[in-house]
Amino acid sequence: MRPFLASCLGAACTAALALPFAPDAGASAAGRPPAPAPAAARAGDLPGSTQSLPVAALGAPAPDTTHRETLGAPRTLGLPARGVRPFSLLGVVWDDADAALHGRVQVRTRATGNGRWSGWQDVQTHNDDAPDLGAAERHDSEVRGSTAPLWVGDSDAVQLRITPETRRRAPAAVPAG
């Protein structure tokens, strides 16, 4: 599993693709030549890019299971708080498009403007916008499983936790990759 982060400019964004608003390269105000690309764009950090970060076990049993025995308690997976390139849209992806994520996914982000962390937000684990099983998109490309995208606004740090569901006193497996 990997959370993906997407930076978006303008109004057109989708879960894994962010389309920035950019004026025609030849257009300029008052006949001036176009401004040079910002340093971030020259370095390959273009608006509309995605970042993938690995998810790993966080060590302790999930916070909502501390009243139970630790044997068989779900382990929280996730990503410790870390700074990243600025982004506005996030989600979690995994390798098998047919696998479902049974559990709770929560995220918090740090706003770029004031440096404050948001509260924990739930990420919808079922992506209603994924291609249907028989759709051509599933056969012509590498479709992955994913959560629904979550718009978080201009952010520069992220923290993620995934708590697997418990079935018969044992944690459910989360999708691989």
N, C-alpha and C positions, 0 to 999 in steps of 0.2 A: 504494500500500500504506500501511496505517496500523496501528500496533499499537493495540489497545484495552486499557484498564485498567478493571477493575471493582472497586468496593469492595463487600464483602459483610459482612453482620452476620447472625448466626443460622446455621442449617444449610442453608437452601435457596438454592442458587446454580446458575446455568447459565452458559454461555460469554458470552452477551451480556446477560443479565438477572440481576441480583442481587436477591433478595427479602429485605429485612431483616425481622428479627423485631421487631415493635412491638406492645406491649400495646394493647388497645382504648382509644381516646382517652378514653372515659368512665370507664374503670376506674382506680382509684387505691387505694393502700394506706391502710388505716385511715380511709377516707372523705375523705382530703385531695383537693383538686382536682389534676388532672394538672399536672406540671411544664411550664413553657414549653419550646418547642422550642429546641434549642441554636442558637447563632449561625450555625453552618455550615448548618444545615437552613433557617433563615430566609433565608439568602442564596442559596438555590437549590442548595446543595451537599449534596443528599440522599443518604443511604446507598442503594446500589443503582444509582447513576448510572454512566455510562461516560465515559471520556475517549478521544479519538482524537488521536494524535500523528502527524505526517507522517514518512515514511521517505524518506531521501535518500542519494545517493552519499556515502560517507565519504572518498573521495579516493584512497587507496593501494590497490594490489592486495591481494587477500585474504591474510591472514597465512599460510595453509597452502600458498600458491603461490609463495613468495618464491624458491624454488630454480629456478623456471622463468623463461623470458623474460617480461618484463612485457607484451610485445605479445600480446594475446589472453588474458591472465590475467584471471580474473573480478574485477570490482570489488566490493568489499564495500559493501553498502547497509546502512542502519541509522539509529540514533538515538544521538547522543552522550549521555553521562551527563547526566541532568537531573532536577531535583526536580519532583515533581508532587503533586497531591492524594493523600492516602493511598488505597491500593488493596491487593487481595489476590489477584486473578485477572487473568491477561493472555493475550493472543493477538494474532495478526496477521490482518487482514482486507483483502480487495481487492474490486474491483468485480465481476468476472466469476465467478459461482458455478461455471461449468464449467471454468475455468482452474485448472491445478495449479501449485503452487509447487515447482519442481525446484531444490533447494538445501538448505543447512543454515541453520537459524534458531537463534540462541543469544541468551540474555538473562541479565542479572544485575540484581539489585535491592538496594536499601539498606533494611535493617530499620528500622522506626520506633522500636523500643525502645532499640537500642544504637547505631544509626548505622553499623553494619558492612555492607559490601558482600558479597553472596553470591558464590560462584564462578560461572563461566559454566555455564548449564544449557541443554540442547537442548530445543527446542520441537518437538513432533511436527507435521510439515508436512501430514499427511493427516488430515482431520477425519472420523472414522468416524460421528460423530453428525449430519452434515449431511443435509438432506432428500434423498431419492432423486430421480433425474431426473424421474420421472413423478408425484411426490407433489404433492398439492394445495398444500402450503406454498410450493412453488416457483412456482406460478402465481398465487397470491393476494397475494404480497408481494414486496418487493425482497430476495431472498436473495443473499447475497454469498459469495464464497469465503473460506475461513478455515483457520487452523491449528487444532489441538485446543487447548482452553484449558489453561493451566498455573497451578496454585495455587502462589503464592509466599509466602503469609503476609503479615502487616501490613508494608507497604512504603511509602516516600515518595519514592523515586527509581528510575529505570530506565535501562538502557543496552541497546541491541539491535544485533545484527549479523546480516546475511543474506548468505551466500556462495552465489552461483548455481553450479549444477553446470556442469562444462565438458564440451562435446560437440565432438569433432573439433577440439580446440585453440581453441574459441571458447566464451565463456560463454553459457549458456542464458538466454533472456529470462525475467524474473520477471513475474508478472501485473501489469497496470496498475491504478492506483487504490489 
